[in-house]
Amino acid sequence: MTADQIRDMIAASLLCEHITLQGDGRHWFTTIVSAAFDGKRAIQRHQMVYATLGEKMKTDEVHALSIKAYTPAEWAALPK
């Protein structure tokens, strides 16, 4: 899968204010900012992102995905 395909799948299921994705075709790193993460623990946020990729995670089309998931308030508070 390409970075654009993965990013599009995530964005189609989660309303994202910000999303970046980098990787080598097997190992991916993403930063996502979404109000959908409000009130969710880190593991719940990761599960939400994994759910957007569904079978792609199970069939190894996406081998590894490292996720940084922030609410808009958390993202705004980060040093820029």
Biopython code that builds the backbone (N, CA, C, O; Angstrom):
import numpy as np
from Bio.PDB.StructureBuilder import StructureBuilder

atoms = [
    (1, "MET", "N", (0.846, -1.191, 0.000)),
    (1, "MET", "CA", (0.000, 0.000, 0.000)),
    (1, "MET", "C", (0.883, 1.243, 0.000)),
    (1, "MET", "O", (2.013, 1.228, 0.486)),
    (2, "THR", "N", (0.341, 2.304, -0.551)),
    (2, "THR", "CA", (1.069, 3.567, -0.561)),
    (2, "THR", "C", (0.638, 4.436, 0.621)),
    (2, "THR", "O", (-0.396, 4.195, 1.244)),
    (3, "ALA", "N", (1.445, 5.438, 0.911)),
    (3, "ALA", "CA", (1.110, 6.376, 1.986)),
    (3, "ALA", "C", (-0.228, 7.064, 1.701)),
    (3, "ALA", "O", (-1.038, 7.255, 2.608)),
    (4, "ASP", "N", (-0.452, 7.430, 0.451)),
    (4, "ASP", "CA", (-1.718, 8.090, 0.099)),
    (4, "ASP", "C", (-2.916, 7.184, 0.334)),
    (4, "ASP", "O", (-3.952, 7.643, 0.815)),
    (5, "GLN", "N", (-2.790, 5.907, 0.003)),
    (5, "GLN", "CA", (-3.897, 4.968, 0.202)),
    (5, "GLN", "C", (-4.214, 4.811, 1.691)),
    (5, "GLN", "O", (-5.379, 4.829, 2.089)),
    (6, "ILE", "N", (-3.184, 4.659, 2.497)),
    (6, "ILE", "CA", (-3.396, 4.496, 3.937)),
    (6, "ILE", "C", (-3.979, 5.766, 4.531)),
    (6, "ILE", "O", (-4.928, 5.704, 5.312)),
    (7, "ARG", "N", (-3.426, 6.909, 4.174)),
    (7, "ARG", "CA", (-3.923, 8.188, 4.684)),
    (7, "ARG", "C", (-5.393, 8.368, 4.291)),
    (7, "ARG", "O", (-6.202, 8.808, 5.109)),
    (8, "ASP", "N", (-5.740, 8.034, 3.054)),
    (8, "ASP", "CA", (-7.123, 8.173, 2.594)),
    (8, "ASP", "C", (-8.072, 7.256, 3.367)),
    (8, "ASP", "O", (-9.194, 7.652, 3.683)),
    (9, "MET", "N", (-7.634, 6.043, 3.671)),
    (9, "MET", "CA", (-8.475, 5.118, 4.432)),
    (9, "MET", "C", (-8.736, 5.645, 5.836)),
    (9, "MET", "O", (-9.861, 5.578, 6.332)),
    (10, "ILE", "N", (-7.695, 6.171, 6.475)),
    (10, "ILE", "CA", (-7.858, 6.723, 7.828)),
    (10, "ILE", "C", (-8.783, 7.931, 7.776)),
    (10, "ILE", "O", (-9.723, 8.032, 8.565)),
    (11, "ALA", "N", (-8.519, 8.846, 6.848)),
    (11, "ALA", "CA", (-9.308, 10.074, 6.748)),
    (11, "ALA", "C", (-10.767, 9.804, 6.372)),
    (11, "ALA", "O", (-11.644, 10.594, 6.723)),
    (12, "ALA", "N", (-11.040, 8.712, 5.671)),
    (12, "ALA", "CA", (-12.413, 8.376, 5.291)),
    (12, "ALA", "C", (-13.248, 7.935, 6.486)),
    (12, "ALA", "O", (-14.474, 8.039, 6.466)),
    (13, "SER", "N", (-12.580, 7.443, 7.530)),
    (13, "SER", "CA", (-13.309, 6.927, 8.686)),
    (13, "SER", "C", (-13.222, 7.817, 9.921)),
    (13, "SER", "O", (-14.094, 7.770, 10.789)),
    (14, "LEU", "N", (-12.173, 8.623, 9.999)),
    (14, "LEU", "CA", (-12.004, 9.532, 11.137)),
    (14, "LEU", "C", (-11.930, 10.961, 10.615)),
    (14, "LEU", "O", (-11.180, 11.243, 9.680)),
    (15, "LEU", "N", (-12.687, 11.845, 11.200)),
    (15, "LEU", "CA", (-12.591, 13.251, 10.835)),
    (15, "LEU", "C", (-11.302, 13.781, 11.440)),
    (15, "LEU", "O", (-11.216, 13.981, 12.651)),
    (16, "CYS", "N", (-10.308, 14.005, 10.607)),
    (16, "CYS", "CA", (-8.978, 14.399, 11.063)),
    (16, "CYS", "C", (-8.724, 15.869, 10.754)),
    (16, "CYS", "O", (-8.957, 16.334, 9.638)),
    (17, "GLU", "N", (-8.244, 16.588, 11.759)),
    (17, "GLU", "CA", (-7.828, 17.970, 11.532)),
    (17, "GLU", "C", (-6.425, 18.010, 10.962)),
    (17, "GLU", "O", (-6.043, 18.964, 10.285)),
    (18, "HIS", "N", (-5.661, 16.964, 11.241)),
    (18, "HIS", "CA", (-4.275, 16.880, 10.770)),
    (18, "HIS", "C", (-3.913, 15.405, 10.665)),
    (18, "HIS", "O", (-4.253, 14.610, 11.541)),
    (19, "ILE", "N", (-3.228, 15.050, 9.598)),
    (19, "ILE", "CA", (-2.743, 13.678, 9.469)),
    (19, "ILE", "C", (-1.479, 13.686, 8.614)),
    (19, "ILE", "O", (-1.457, 14.238, 7.514)),
    (20, "THR", "N", (-0.438, 13.067, 9.140)),
    (20, "THR", "CA", (0.780, 12.852, 8.366)),
    (20, "THR", "C", (1.082, 11.362, 8.397)),
    (20, "THR", "O", (0.733, 10.666, 9.350)),
    (21, "LEU", "N", (1.722, 10.890, 7.362)),
    (21, "LEU", "CA", (2.071, 9.477, 7.282)),
    (21, "LEU", "C", (3.380, 9.347, 6.521)),
    (21, "LEU", "O", (3.545, 9.896, 5.431)),
    (22, "GLN", "N", (4.300, 8.610, 7.116)),
    (22, "GLN", "CA", (5.587, 8.340, 6.477)),
    (22, "GLN", "C", (5.899, 6.872, 6.663)),
    (22, "GLN", "O", (5.431, 6.245, 7.614)),
    (23, "GLY", "N", (6.681, 6.329, 5.765)),
    (23, "GLY", "CA", (7.073, 4.944, 5.914)),
    (23, "GLY", "C", (7.822, 4.425, 4.713)),
    (23, "GLY", "O", (8.079, 5.137, 3.743)),
    (24, "ASP", "N", (8.168, 3.139, 4.818)),
    (24, "ASP", "CA", (8.972, 2.506, 3.775)),
    (24, "ASP", "C", (8.192, 1.464, 2.978)),
    (24, "ASP", "O", (8.777, 0.684, 2.226)),
    (25, "GLY", "N", (6.875, 1.453, 3.145)),
    (25, "GLY", "CA", (6.062, 0.477, 2.441)),
    (25, "GLY", "C", (5.629, -0.688, 3.317)),
    (25, "GLY", "O", (4.683, -1.398, 2.976)),
    (26, "ARG", "N", (6.304, -0.893, 4.433)),
    (26, "ARG", "CA", (5.937, -1.939, 5.397)),
    (26, "ARG", "C", (5.787, -1.370, 6.802)),
    (26, "ARG", "O", (4.896, -1.775, 7.549)),
    (27, "HIS", "N", (6.647, -0.445, 7.154)),
    (27, "HIS", "CA", (6.628, 0.168, 8.485)),
    (27, "HIS", "C", (6.225, 1.630, 8.327)),
    (27, "HIS", "O", (6.880, 2.404, 7.628)),
    (28, "TRP", "N", (5.136, 1.985, 8.993)),
    (28, "TRP", "CA", (4.546, 3.308, 8.839)),
    (28, "TRP", "C", (4.512, 4.047, 10.166)),
    (28, "TRP", "O", (4.427, 3.437, 11.231)),
    (29, "PHE", "N", (4.580, 5.381, 10.086)),
    (29, "PHE", "CA", (4.528, 6.257, 11.244)),
    (29, "PHE", "C", (3.516, 7.347, 10.931)),
    (29, "PHE", "O", (3.630, 8.033, 9.914)),
    (30, "THR", "N", (2.526, 7.509, 11.803)),
    (30, "THR", "CA", (1.485, 8.496, 11.548)),
    (30, "THR", "C", (1.246, 9.372, 12.766)),
    (30, "THR", "O", (1.371, 8.935, 13.910)),
    (31, "THR", "N", (0.903, 10.610, 12.487)),
    (31, "THR", "CA", (0.441, 11.553, 13.508)),
    (31, "THR", "C", (-0.935, 12.002, 13.069)),
    (31, "THR", "O", (-1.128, 12.487, 11.954)),
    (32, "ILE", "N", (-1.895, 11.828, 13.976)),
    (32, "ILE", "CA", (-3.288, 12.142, 13.658)),
    (32, "ILE", "C", (-3.856, 13.037, 14.749)),
    (32, "ILE", "O", (-3.662, 12.784, 15.938)),
    (33, "VAL", "N", (-4.556, 14.081, 14.336)),
    (33, "VAL", "CA", (-5.267, 14.955, 15.264)),
    (33, "VAL", "C", (-6.741, 14.861, 14.920)),
    (33, "VAL", "O", (-7.150, 15.138, 13.792)),
    (34, "SER", "N", (-7.541, 14.463, 15.914)),
    (34, "SER", "CA", (-8.978, 14.299, 15.674)),
    (34, "SER", "C", (-9.763, 14.543, 16.960)),
    (34, "SER", "O", (-9.370, 14.087, 18.034)),
    (35, "ALA", "N", (-10.867, 15.260, 16.842)),
    (35, "ALA", "CA", (-11.765, 15.460, 17.979)),
    (35, "ALA", "C", (-12.385, 14.137, 18.418)),
    (35, "ALA", "O", (-12.865, 14.022, 19.546)),
    (36, "ALA", "N", (-12.380, 13.138, 17.538)),
    (36, "ALA", "CA", (-12.927, 11.816, 17.888)),
    (36, "ALA", "C", (-12.133, 11.167, 19.018)),
    (36, "ALA", "O", (-12.620, 10.235, 19.659)),
    (37, "PHE", "N", (-10.915, 11.650, 19.268)),
    (37, "PHE", "CA", (-10.081, 11.087, 20.328)),
    (37, "PHE", "C", (-10.393, 11.672, 21.704)),
    (37, "PHE", "O", (-9.887, 11.181, 22.713)),
    (38, "ASP", "N", (-11.220, 12.714, 21.754)),
    (38, "ASP", "CA", (-11.571, 13.324, 23.041)),
    (38, "ASP", "C", (-12.129, 12.281, 23.994)),
    (38, "ASP", "O", (-13.026, 11.516, 23.641)),
    (39, "GLY", "N", (-11.586, 12.260, 25.211)),
    (39, "GLY", "CA", (-12.069, 11.346, 26.238)),
    (39, "GLY", "C", (-11.596, 9.910, 26.088)),
    (39, "GLY", "O", (-11.992, 9.048, 26.873)),
    (40, "LYS", "N", (-10.765, 9.638, 25.106)),
    (40, "LYS", "CA", (-10.284, 8.269, 24.860)),
    (40, "LYS", "C", (-8.855, 8.115, 25.368)),
    (40, "LYS", "O", (-8.044, 9.035, 25.264)),
    (41, "ARG", "N", (-8.560, 6.945, 25.917)),
    (41, "ARG", "CA", (-7.187, 6.617, 26.320)),
    (41, "ARG", "C", (-6.385, 6.274, 25.068)),
    (41, "ARG", "O", (-6.946, 6.044, 23.996)),
    (42, "ALA", "N", (-5.065, 6.244, 25.224)),
    (42, "ALA", "CA", (-4.175, 5.990, 24.078)),
    (42, "ALA", "C", (-4.530, 4.685, 23.373)),
    (42, "ALA", "O", (-4.586, 4.657, 22.144)),
    (43, "ILE", "N", (-4.768, 3.619, 24.106)),
    (43, "ILE", "CA", (-5.067, 2.321, 23.478)),
    (43, "ILE", "C", (-6.373, 2.393, 22.684)),
    (43, "ILE", "O", (-6.486, 1.793, 21.615)),
    (44, "GLN", "N", (-7.348, 3.121, 23.201)),
    (44, "GLN", "CA", (-8.610, 3.273, 22.479)),
    (44, "GLN", "C", (-8.417, 4.067, 21.191)),
    (44, "GLN", "O", (-9.038, 3.764, 20.172)),
    (45, "ARG", "N", (-7.570, 5.068, 21.236)),
    (45, "ARG", "CA", (-7.279, 5.863, 20.042)),
    (45, "ARG", "C", (-6.613, 4.997, 18.985)),
    (45, "ARG", "O", (-6.967, 5.057, 17.808)),
    (46, "HIS", "N", (-5.649, 4.193, 19.410)),
    (46, "HIS", "CA", (-4.951, 3.308, 18.470)),
    (46, "HIS", "C", (-5.925, 2.302, 17.860)),
    (46, "HIS", "O", (-5.869, 2.027, 16.662)),
    (47, "GLN", "N", (-6.811, 1.760, 18.678)),
    (47, "GLN", "CA", (-7.798, 0.812, 18.170)),
    (47, "GLN", "C", (-8.703, 1.477, 17.122)),
    (47, "GLN", "O", (-9.086, 0.848, 16.136)),
    (48, "MET", "N", (-9.033, 2.734, 17.343)),
    (48, "MET", "CA", (-9.864, 3.466, 16.383)),
    (48, "MET", "C", (-9.141, 3.591, 15.043)),
    (48, "MET", "O", (-9.747, 3.423, 13.985)),
    (49, "VAL", "N", (-7.845, 3.886, 15.097)),
    (49, "VAL", "CA", (-7.068, 4.022, 13.858)),
    (49, "VAL", "C", (-6.925, 2.661, 13.178)),
    (49, "VAL", "O", (-7.122, 2.551, 11.968)),
    (50, "TYR", "N", (-6.584, 1.628, 13.944)),
    (50, "TYR", "CA", (-6.459, 0.281, 13.363)),
    (50, "TYR", "C", (-7.767, -0.145, 12.696)),
    (50, "TYR", "O", (-7.750, -0.779, 11.641)),
    (51, "ALA", "N", (-8.890, 0.203, 13.307)),
    (51, "ALA", "CA", (-10.195, -0.172, 12.751)),
    (51, "ALA", "C", (-10.420, 0.452, 11.373)),
    (51, "ALA", "O", (-11.115, -0.129, 10.539)),
    (52, "THR", "N", (-9.840, 1.627, 11.128)),
    (52, "THR", "CA", (-10.016, 2.263, 9.820)),
    (52, "THR", "C", (-9.321, 1.472, 8.719)),
    (52, "THR", "O", (-9.701, 1.561, 7.551)),
    (53, "LEU", "N", (-8.308, 0.702, 9.090)),
    (53, "LEU", "CA", (-7.546, -0.079, 8.102)),
    (53, "LEU", "C", (-8.050, -1.514, 7.982)),
    (53, "LEU", "O", (-7.687, -2.226, 7.046)),
    (54, "GLY", "N", (-8.882, -1.935, 8.925)),
    (54, "GLY", "CA", (-9.534, -3.232, 8.871)),
    (54, "GLY", "C", (-8.652, -4.381, 8.449)),
    (54, "GLY", "O", (-7.632, -4.663, 9.078)),
    (55, "GLU", "N", (-9.054, -5.043, 7.380)),
    (55, "GLU", "CA", (-8.372, -6.245, 6.894)),
    (55, "GLU", "C", (-6.929, -5.978, 6.453)),
    (55, "GLU", "O", (-6.105, -6.893, 6.432)),
    (56, "LYS", "N", (-6.631, -4.738, 6.106)),
    (56, "LYS", "CA", (-5.265, -4.414, 5.651)),
    (56, "LYS", "C", (-4.246, -4.712, 6.750)),
    (56, "LYS", "O", (-3.109, -5.086, 6.464)),
    (57, "MET", "N", (-4.661, -4.544, 8.014)),
    (57, "MET", "CA", (-3.772, -4.858, 9.142)),
    (57, "MET", "C", (-3.668, -6.378, 9.327)),
    (57, "MET", "O", (-2.600, -6.893, 9.660)),
    (58, "LYS", "N", (-4.750, -7.073, 9.115)),
    (58, "LYS", "CA", (-4.786, -8.519, 9.343)),
    (58, "LYS", "C", (-4.080, -9.304, 8.240)),
    (58, "LYS", "O", (-3.533, -10.379, 8.490)),
    (59, "THR", "N", (-4.092, -8.768, 7.025)),
    (59, "THR", "CA", (-3.496, -9.481, 5.897)),
    (59, "THR", "C", (-2.049, -9.072, 5.643)),
    (59, "THR", "O", (-1.435, -9.521, 4.675)),
    (60, "ASP", "N", (-1.511, -8.231, 6.503)),
    (60, "ASP", "CA", (-0.113, -7.789, 6.425)),
    (60, "ASP", "C", (0.142, -6.804, 5.287)),
    (60, "ASP", "O", (1.298, -6.545, 4.952)),
    (61, "GLU", "N", (-0.909, -6.253, 4.689)),
    (61, "GLU", "CA", (-0.699, -5.198, 3.698)),
    (61, "GLU", "C", (-0.123, -3.963, 4.380)),
    (61, "GLU", "O", (0.642, -3.205, 3.783)),
    (62, "VAL", "N", (-0.503, -3.774, 5.641)),
    (62, "VAL", "CA", (0.113, -2.772, 6.505)),
    (62, "VAL", "C", (0.760, -3.570, 7.625)),
    (62, "VAL", "O", (0.078, -4.027, 8.541)),
    (63, "HIS", "N", (2.069, -3.737, 7.553)),
    (63, "HIS", "CA", (2.770, -4.603, 8.495)),
    (63, "HIS", "C", (2.869, -3.978, 9.883)),
    (63, "HIS", "O", (2.570, -4.633, 10.881)),
    (64, "ALA", "N", (3.285, -2.719, 9.951)),
    (64, "ALA", "CA", (3.456, -2.055, 11.241)),
    (64, "ALA", "C", (3.048, -0.594, 11.111)),
    (64, "ALA", "O", (3.366, 0.073, 10.127)),
    (65, "LEU", "N", (2.337, -0.115, 12.125)),
    (65, "LEU", "CA", (1.883, 1.273, 12.125)),
    (65, "LEU", "C", (2.118, 1.860, 13.502)),
    (65, "LEU", "O", (1.504, 1.433, 14.480)),
    (66, "SER", "N", (3.003, 2.833, 13.578)),
    (66, "SER", "CA", (3.263, 3.566, 14.814)),
    (66, "SER", "C", (2.372, 4.802, 14.800)),
    (66, "SER", "O", (2.368, 5.563, 13.832)),
    (67, "ILE", "N", (1.619, 4.996, 15.880)),
    (67, "ILE", "CA", (0.593, 6.040, 15.901)),
    (67, "ILE", "C", (0.843, 7.036, 17.023)),
    (67, "ILE", "O", (1.073, 6.659, 18.172)),
    (68, "LYS", "N", (0.793, 8.317, 16.664)),
    (68, "LYS", "CA", (0.703, 9.403, 17.636)),
    (68, "LYS", "C", (-0.661, 10.022, 17.400)),
    (68, "LYS", "O", (-0.912, 10.614, 16.350)),
    (69, "ALA", "N", (-1.540, 9.883, 18.381)),
    (69, "ALA", "CA", (-2.928, 10.332, 18.230)),
    (69, "ALA", "C", (-3.232, 11.409, 19.268)),
    (69, "ALA", "O", (-3.114, 11.176, 20.471)),
    (70, "TYR", "N", (-3.620, 12.575, 18.795)),
    (70, "TYR", "CA", (-3.864, 13.723, 19.661)),
    (70, "TYR", "C", (-5.259, 14.280, 19.458)),
    (70, "TYR", "O", (-5.826, 14.194, 18.370)),
    (71, "THR", "N", (-5.803, 14.854, 20.524)),
    (71, "THR", "CA", (-7.005, 15.673, 20.392)),
    (71, "THR", "C", (-6.542, 17.043, 19.879)),
    (71, "THR", "O", (-5.354, 17.357, 19.957)),
    (72, "PRO", "N", (-7.454, 17.854, 19.361)),
    (72, "PRO", "CA", (-7.054, 19.194, 18.923)),
    (72, "PRO", "C", (-6.416, 20.019, 20.053)),
    (72, "PRO", "O", (-5.455, 20.750, 19.812)),
    (73, "ALA", "N", (-6.939, 19.909, 21.276)),
    (73, "ALA", "CA", (-6.379, 20.666, 22.401)),
    (73, "ALA", "C", (-4.966, 20.186, 22.729)),
    (73, "ALA", "O", (-4.081, 20.999, 22.994)),
    (74, "GLU", "N", (-4.749, 18.868, 22.711)),
    (74, "GLU", "CA", (-3.411, 18.336, 22.966)),
    (74, "GLU", "C", (-2.423, 18.795, 21.896)),
    (74, "GLU", "O", (-1.288, 19.158, 22.202)),
    (75, "TRP", "N", (-2.863, 18.775, 20.649)),
    (75, "TRP", "CA", (-2.032, 19.182, 19.522)),
    (75, "TRP", "C", (-1.656, 20.665, 19.644)),
    (75, "TRP", "O", (-0.505, 21.040, 19.419)),
    (76, "ALA", "N", (-2.636, 21.500, 20.004)),
    (76, "ALA", "CA", (-2.384, 22.930, 20.145)),
    (76, "ALA", "C", (-1.410, 23.228, 21.280)),
    (76, "ALA", "O", (-0.673, 24.212, 21.226)),
    (77, "ALA", "N", (-1.405, 22.373, 22.312)),
    (77, "ALA", "CA", (-0.531, 22.586, 23.461)),
    (77, "ALA", "C", (0.910, 22.126, 23.233)),
    (77, "ALA", "O", (1.798, 22.465, 24.016)),
    (78, "LEU", "N", (1.146, 21.362, 22.173)),
    (78, "LEU", "CA", (2.498, 20.886, 21.897)),
    (78, "LEU", "C", (3.393, 22.044, 21.458)),
    (78, "LEU", "O", (2.944, 22.942, 20.746)),
    (79, "PRO", "N", (4.653, 22.024, 21.879)),
    (79, "PRO", "CA", (5.566, 23.071, 21.412)),
    (79, "PRO", "C", (5.785, 22.953, 19.901)),
    (79, "PRO", "O", (5.984, 21.859, 19.374)),
    (80, "LYS", "N", (5.747, 24.049, 19.246)),
    (80, "LYS", "CA", (5.930, 24.066, 17.793)),
    (80, "LYS", "C", (7.272, 24.640, 17.438)),
    (80, "LYS", "O", (7.609, 24.737, 16.258)),
]
sb = StructureBuilder()
sb.init_structure("model")
sb.init_model(0)
sb.init_chain("A")
sb.init_seg("    ")
for serial, (resi, resn, name, xyz) in enumerate(atoms, 1):
    if name == "N":
        sb.init_residue(resn, " ", resi, " ")
    sb.init_atom(name, np.array(xyz, "f"), 0.0, 1.0, " ", f" {name:<3s}", serial, name[0])
structure = sb.get_structure()
